[in-house]
């Protein structure tokens, strides 16, 4: 999913998991678009700085996964149930 988001934002056909966002032509404005699309796709608090700190798909995927784990860990059981219910509709 992250590679697909990068591909669209960068206007290229294919992105590999070890490709560097900035070496592919990414810059701060495109990073802003990518962060926004990742937030929408995964409903997590990814920020532009995360892209700068993790410029490959594989590194950013680990960060997104950790953000999601942290968000789930901070939720109560009822919040988790509600979130699952809303996402499955």
N, C-alpha and C positions, 0 to 999 in steps of 0.2 A: 504494500500500500504506500509506504514512504517513497519507494523508487518511482512509483507511478505519479505521485504528487510532484516529485522533483522533475520528472520527465515533462509534465505539462508546464510547470513553472519556468523551466529552462528552454522549452521549445525543442527538445531533442527526442528521438525515437526510443532510445534505450539507455537505462542507467543501471550500472552494476552495483552490487552491495558494497564494494570497496572503492567506488569512484568518489572523488572529492568534489563536493558541491561547488567550491570556489574555482577549482581547476576546470570545471565544466562550464564556467561562465557565470556562476552565481555571484551575487553581490547583496548588499544590505537590503535593498528594496525587494529583491526576489526572495531573500530569506524571510522577510516580513510576510510575503504572500504564502510561502511554504509553512511558516509557523501557524498562520491563520487556518490554512487548510488541514493541517495535522490536528489542530485543536478541534475543528469541526468533525473530522473523521473519527478521532479517538476519544473525543470529549475529555481531554486532559489539558493540563496547564503548561504545555510546551511554550517556550519563549524563544525569541530570536537568538538570544545568547546561547541557547542550547545548540543551535545550528553552528554557530561560530566555534563552540567548544567541541562539537562532535560532527565534523564535516563530511563523514561518510554515512551511507545508509545504515550500515551495520552498527556503527557507534551510536547514531541517533536512535535507532530502533531499541537499543539497550536502555537509553535514557528515557524514551517514551514508555517502555515497559516499567521501568522503575517509578516513573511519575504515576502511572496507573496503580501500581502496587501500593505506593504511599497513600494515594487517595482512597483506595479501598480499605487499607489498614486504619485510616482515620474515621471510617464510617461505622455507624452502629448497625446492628443486624437489620433493623427496620429500614434504614436508609439503603442498605444493600438490596433488600427485597424490593423496595420501591424502584430503585434504579434499574434492576433487572426487569421488572415488570414494564417500565416505561420503554426500555430498549427493545423488548420483545414484541411490542405492539406494532 
